[in-house]
Amino acid sequence: MVDGGTAGDAADTAWVSVPVPAHLLEPVRIFLLQVGLRGSPQAWDLDAMSELLALLDEPARRMVTRVAESSIAGTPAIASALADRFGVSVREVFGIMQFANEIAGDGTRPDILWLSPAADAPSPAEREVRMIPPVATMVLAARDIDQPSPKPS
């Protein structure tokens, strides 16, 4: 029960803030996202992810796929490195990220990309663009389904 409500009131679903030690912030964030994905009536599935990739324009699709590959490999996808790789500014990387999340979420599903905490990087350009591994696996599976197989020679 929250805010003095009674069991079954809307107050039972109120937000709370709990301090988390800095070194545990990322594991707690991933845990909460994973719980949210499992508990969401509109959780990501392969069909939904394929639909998302089809709705994204080419730059957004390439960046989402690259962040998914980095997530699976356990290597950081730094905003400035993504900008260099795709020939855009860091601001455009953040814009692509927001664009992808707006299309992904559409009010029914959780974001697929997020930035590492500002405290983890000396500048915004050095922040890591992240994706939780279960979503990354689904992005790559959807990409592989949607790409035609090369024809044997």
MODELLER restraints for C-alpha pairs under 7 A, 6 or more apart:
rsr = mdl.restraints
at = mdl.atoms
rsr.add(forms.Gaussian(group=physical.xy_distance, feature=features.Distance(at['CA:1:A'], at['CA:7:A']), mean=6.27, stdev=0.5))
rsr.add(forms.Gaussian(group=physical.xy_distance, feature=features.Distance(at['CA:1:A'], at['CA:11:A']), mean=6.91, stdev=0.5))
rsr.add(forms.Gaussian(group=physical.xy_distance, feature=features.Distance(at['CA:1:A'], at['CA:12:A']), mean=5.22, stdev=0.5))
rsr.add(forms.Gaussian(group=physical.xy_distance, feature=features.Distance(at['CA:2:A'], at['CA:11:A']), mean=5.63, stdev=0.5))
rsr.add(forms.Gaussian(group=physical.xy_distance, feature=features.Distance(at['CA:2:A'], at['CA:12:A']), mean=5.74, stdev=0.5))
rsr.add(forms.Gaussian(group=physical.xy_distance, feature=features.Distance(at['CA:2:A'], at['CA:14:A']), mean=6.62, stdev=0.5))
rsr.add(forms.Gaussian(group=physical.xy_distance, feature=features.Distance(at['CA:3:A'], at['CA:11:A']), mean=6.52, stdev=0.5))
rsr.add(forms.Gaussian(group=physical.xy_distance, feature=features.Distance(at['CA:5:A'], at['CA:11:A']), mean=5.47, stdev=0.5))
rsr.add(forms.Gaussian(group=physical.xy_distance, feature=features.Distance(at['CA:30:A'], at['CA:132:A']), mean=6.48, stdev=0.5))
rsr.add(forms.Gaussian(group=physical.xy_distance, feature=features.Distance(at['CA:37:A'], at['CA:43:A']), mean=5.19, stdev=0.5))
rsr.add(forms.Gaussian(group=physical.xy_distance, feature=features.Distance(at['CA:42:A'], at['CA:108:A']), mean=6.06, stdev=0.5))
rsr.add(forms.Gaussian(group=physical.xy_distance, feature=features.Distance(at['CA:42:A'], at['CA:109:A']), mean=5.74, stdev=0.5))
rsr.add(forms.Gaussian(group=physical.xy_distance, feature=features.Distance(at['CA:43:A'], at['CA:109:A']), mean=6.20, stdev=0.5))
rsr.add(forms.Gaussian(group=physical.xy_distance, feature=features.Distance(at['CA:46:A'], at['CA:138:A']), mean=6.17, stdev=0.5))
rsr.add(forms.Gaussian(group=physical.xy_distance, feature=features.Distance(at['CA:46:A'], at['CA:142:A']), mean=6.01, stdev=0.5))
rsr.add(forms.Gaussian(group=physical.xy_distance, feature=features.Distance(at['CA:49:A'], at['CA:138:A']), mean=6.77, stdev=0.5))
rsr.add(forms.Gaussian(group=physical.xy_distance, feature=features.Distance(at['CA:49:A'], at['CA:139:A']), mean=6.23, stdev=0.5))
rsr.add(forms.Gaussian(group=physical.xy_distance, feature=features.Distance(at['CA:49:A'], at['CA:142:A']), mean=6.11, stdev=0.5))
rsr.add(forms.Gaussian(group=physical.xy_distance, feature=features.Distance(at['CA:50:A'], at['CA:142:A']), mean=4.96, stdev=0.5))
rsr.add(forms.Gaussian(group=physical.xy_distance, feature=features.Distance(at['CA:52:A'], at['CA:104:A']), mean=6.14, stdev=0.5))
rsr.add(forms.Gaussian(group=physical.xy_distance, feature=features.Distance(at['CA:53:A'], at['CA:61:A']), mean=6.02, stdev=0.5))
rsr.add(forms.Gaussian(group=physical.xy_distance, feature=features.Distance(at['CA:56:A'], at['CA:100:A']), mean=6.76, stdev=0.5))
rsr.add(forms.Gaussian(group=physical.xy_distance, feature=features.Distance(at['CA:60:A'], at['CA:96:A']), mean=5.58, stdev=0.5))
rsr.add(forms.Gaussian(group=physical.xy_distance, feature=features.Distance(at['CA:60:A'], at['CA:100:A']), mean=6.39, stdev=0.5))
rsr.add(forms.Gaussian(group=physical.xy_distance, feature=features.Distance(at['CA:65:A'], at['CA:139:A']), mean=6.64, stdev=0.5))
rsr.add(forms.Gaussian(group=physical.xy_distance, feature=features.Distance(at['CA:65:A'], at['CA:140:A']), mean=6.68, stdev=0.5))
rsr.add(forms.Gaussian(group=physical.xy_distance, feature=features.Distance(at['CA:67:A'], at['CA:77:A']), mean=5.94, stdev=0.5))
rsr.add(forms.Gaussian(group=physical.xy_distance, feature=features.Distance(at['CA:67:A'], at['CA:129:A']), mean=6.91, stdev=0.5))
rsr.add(forms.Gaussian(group=physical.xy_distance, feature=features.Distance(at['CA:67:A'], at['CA:130:A']), mean=6.61, stdev=0.5))
rsr.add(forms.Gaussian(group=physical.xy_distance, feature=features.Distance(at['CA:67:A'], at['CA:131:A']), mean=6.73, stdev=0.5))
rsr.add(forms.Gaussian(group=physical.xy_distance, feature=features.Distance(at['CA:68:A'], at['CA:131:A']), mean=6.38, stdev=0.5))
rsr.add(forms.Gaussian(group=physical.xy_distance, feature=features.Distance(at['CA:68:A'], at['CA:136:A']), mean=4.28, stdev=0.5))
rsr.add(forms.Gaussian(group=physical.xy_distance, feature=features.Distance(at['CA:68:A'], at['CA:139:A']), mean=6.59, stdev=0.5))
rsr.add(forms.Gaussian(group=physical.xy_distance, feature=features.Distance(at['CA:68:A'], at['CA:140:A']), mean=6.83, stdev=0.5))
rsr.add(forms.Gaussian(group=physical.xy_distance, feature=features.Distance(at['CA:70:A'], at['CA:76:A']), mean=6.11, stdev=0.5))
rsr.add(forms.Gaussian(group=physical.xy_distance, feature=features.Distance(at['CA:70:A'], at['CA:77:A']), mean=6.02, stdev=0.5))
rsr.add(forms.Gaussian(group=physical.xy_distance, feature=features.Distance(at['CA:71:A'], at['CA:130:A']), mean=6.88, stdev=0.5))
rsr.add(forms.Gaussian(group=physical.xy_distance, feature=features.Distance(at['CA:71:A'], at['CA:131:A']), mean=6.15, stdev=0.5))
rsr.add(forms.Gaussian(group=physical.xy_distance, feature=features.Distance(at['CA:71:A'], at['CA:132:A']), mean=6.91, stdev=0.5))
rsr.add(forms.Gaussian(group=physical.xy_distance, feature=features.Distance(at['CA:71:A'], at['CA:133:A']), mean=5.98, stdev=0.5))
rsr.add(forms.Gaussian(group=physical.xy_distance, feature=features.Distance(at['CA:71:A'], at['CA:136:A']), mean=6.48, stdev=0.5))
rsr.add(forms.Gaussian(group=physical.xy_distance, feature=features.Distance(at['CA:72:A'], at['CA:133:A']), mean=5.97, stdev=0.5))
rsr.add(forms.Gaussian(group=physical.xy_distance, feature=features.Distance(at['CA:72:A'], at['CA:136:A']), mean=6.60, stdev=0.5))
rsr.add(forms.Gaussian(group=physical.xy_distance, feature=features.Distance(at['CA:76:A'], at['CA:128:A']), mean=6.15, stdev=0.5))
rsr.add(forms.Gaussian(group=physical.xy_distance, feature=features.Distance(at['CA:77:A'], at['CA:128:A']), mean=5.39, stdev=0.5))
rsr.add(forms.Gaussian(group=physical.xy_distance, feature=features.Distance(at['CA:77:A'], at['CA:129:A']), mean=5.49, stdev=0.5))
rsr.add(forms.Gaussian(group=physical.xy_distance, feature=features.Distance(at['CA:77:A'], at['CA:130:A']), mean=6.97, stdev=0.5))
rsr.add(forms.Gaussian(group=physical.xy_distance, feature=features.Distance(at['CA:78:A'], at['CA:126:A']), mean=5.70, stdev=0.5))
rsr.add(forms.Gaussian(group=physical.xy_distance, feature=features.Distance(at['CA:78:A'], at['CA:127:A']), mean=5.72, stdev=0.5))
rsr.add(forms.Gaussian(group=physical.xy_distance, feature=features.Distance(at['CA:78:A'], at['CA:128:A']), mean=4.30, stdev=0.5))
rsr.add(forms.Gaussian(group=physical.xy_distance, feature=features.Distance(at['CA:78:A'], at['CA:129:A']), mean=6.04, stdev=0.5))
rsr.add(forms.Gaussian(group=physical.xy_distance, feature=features.Distance(at['CA:79:A'], at['CA:90:A']), mean=6.04, stdev=0.5))
rsr.add(forms.Gaussian(group=physical.xy_distance, feature=features.Distance(at['CA:79:A'], at['CA:93:A']), mean=6.60, stdev=0.5))
rsr.add(forms.Gaussian(group=physical.xy_distance, feature=features.Distance(at['CA:79:A'], at['CA:125:A']), mean=5.35, stdev=0.5))
rsr.add(forms.Gaussian(group=physical.xy_distance, feature=features.Distance(at['CA:79:A'], at['CA:126:A']), mean=5.92, stdev=0.5))
rsr.add(forms.Gaussian(group=physical.xy_distance, feature=features.Distance(at['CA:79:A'], at['CA:127:A']), mean=5.86, stdev=0.5))
rsr.add(forms.Gaussian(group=physical.xy_distance, feature=features.Distance(at['CA:79:A'], at['CA:128:A']), mean=5.83, stdev=0.5))
rsr.add(forms.Gaussian(group=physical.xy_distance, feature=features.Distance(at['CA:79:A'], at['CA:129:A']), mean=6.16, stdev=0.5))
rsr.add(forms.Gaussian(group=physical.xy_distance, feature=features.Distance(at['CA:80:A'], at['CA:90:A']), mean=5.65, stdev=0.5))
rsr.add(forms.Gaussian(group=physical.xy_distance, feature=features.Distance(at['CA:80:A'], at['CA:125:A']), mean=5.00, stdev=0.5))
rsr.add(forms.Gaussian(group=physical.xy_distance, feature=features.Distance(at['CA:80:A'], at['CA:126:A']), mean=6.11, stdev=0.5))
rsr.add(forms.Gaussian(group=physical.xy_distance, feature=features.Distance(at['CA:83:A'], at['CA:89:A']), mean=5.29, stdev=0.5))
rsr.add(forms.Gaussian(group=physical.xy_distance, feature=features.Distance(at['CA:83:A'], at['CA:90:A']), mean=5.35, stdev=0.5))
rsr.add(forms.Gaussian(group=physical.xy_distance, feature=features.Distance(at['CA:83:A'], at['CA:93:A']), mean=6.06, stdev=0.5))
rsr.add(forms.Gaussian(group=physical.xy_distance, feature=features.Distance(at['CA:90:A'], at['CA:125:A']), mean=6.05, stdev=0.5))
rsr.add(forms.Gaussian(group=physical.xy_distance, feature=features.Distance(at['CA:97:A'], at['CA:113:A']), mean=6.48, stdev=0.5))
rsr.add(forms.Gaussian(group=physical.xy_distance, feature=features.Distance(at['CA:101:A'], at['CA:111:A']), mean=4.96, stdev=0.5))
rsr.add(forms.Gaussian(group=physical.xy_distance, feature=features.Distance(at['CA:101:A'], at['CA:112:A']), mean=6.06, stdev=0.5))
rsr.add(forms.Gaussian(group=physical.xy_distance, feature=features.Distance(at['CA:101:A'], at['CA:113:A']), mean=6.56, stdev=0.5))
rsr.add(forms.Gaussian(group=physical.xy_distance, feature=features.Distance(at['CA:104:A'], at['CA:111:A']), mean=6.25, stdev=0.5))
rsr.add(forms.Gaussian(group=physical.xy_distance, feature=features.Distance(at['CA:104:A'], at['CA:112:A']), mean=6.88, stdev=0.5))
rsr.add(forms.Gaussian(group=physical.xy_distance, feature=features.Distance(at['CA:105:A'], at['CA:111:A']), mean=5.47, stdev=0.5))
rsr.add(forms.Gaussian(group=physical.xy_distance, feature=features.Distance(at['CA:112:A'], at['CA:131:A']), mean=5.93, stdev=0.5))
rsr.add(forms.Gaussian(group=physical.xy_distance, feature=features.Distance(at['CA:112:A'], at['CA:135:A']), mean=6.93, stdev=0.5))
rsr.add(forms.Gaussian(group=physical.xy_distance, feature=features.Distance(at['CA:113:A'], at['CA:129:A']), mean=6.59, stdev=0.5))
rsr.add(forms.Gaussian(group=physical.xy_distance, feature=features.Distance(at['CA:113:A'], at['CA:130:A']), mean=5.55, stdev=0.5))
rsr.add(forms.Gaussian(group=physical.xy_distance, feature=features.Distance(at['CA:113:A'], at['CA:131:A']), mean=5.09, stdev=0.5))
rsr.add(forms.Gaussian(group=physical.xy_distance, feature=features.Distance(at['CA:114:A'], at['CA:129:A']), mean=5.73, stdev=0.5))
rsr.add(forms.Gaussian(group=physical.xy_distance, feature=features.Distance(at['CA:114:A'], at['CA:130:A']), mean=5.31, stdev=0.5))
rsr.add(forms.Gaussian(group=physical.xy_distance, feature=features.Distance(at['CA:114:A'], at['CA:131:A']), mean=6.71, stdev=0.5))
rsr.add(forms.Gaussian(group=physical.xy_distance, feature=features.Distance(at['CA:115:A'], at['CA:127:A']), mean=6.34, stdev=0.5))
rsr.add(forms.Gaussian(group=physical.xy_distance, feature=features.Distance(at['CA:115:A'], at['CA:128:A']), mean=5.62, stdev=0.5))
rsr.add(forms.Gaussian(group=physical.xy_distance, feature=features.Distance(at['CA:115:A'], at['CA:129:A']), mean=4.71, stdev=0.5))
rsr.add(forms.Gaussian(group=physical.xy_distance, feature=features.Distance(at['CA:115:A'], at['CA:130:A']), mean=5.95, stdev=0.5))
rsr.add(forms.Gaussian(group=physical.xy_distance, feature=features.Distance(at['CA:116:A'], at['CA:127:A']), mean=5.70, stdev=0.5))
rsr.add(forms.Gaussian(group=physical.xy_distance, feature=features.Distance(at['CA:116:A'], at['CA:128:A']), mean=5.17, stdev=0.5))
rsr.add(forms.Gaussian(group=physical.xy_distance, feature=features.Distance(at['CA:116:A'], at['CA:129:A']), mean=6.45, stdev=0.5))
rsr.add(forms.Gaussian(group=physical.xy_distance, feature=features.Distance(at['CA:116:A'], at['CA:130:A']), mean=6.86, stdev=0.5))
rsr.add(forms.Gaussian(group=physical.xy_distance, feature=features.Distance(at['CA:118:A'], at['CA:124:A']), mean=6.98, stdev=0.5))
rsr.add(forms.Gaussian(group=physical.xy_distance, feature=features.Distance(at['CA:118:A'], at['CA:127:A']), mean=6.80, stdev=0.5))
rsr.add(forms.Gaussian(group=physical.xy_distance, feature=features.Distance(at['CA:121:A'], at['CA:127:A']), mean=5.39, stdev=0.5))
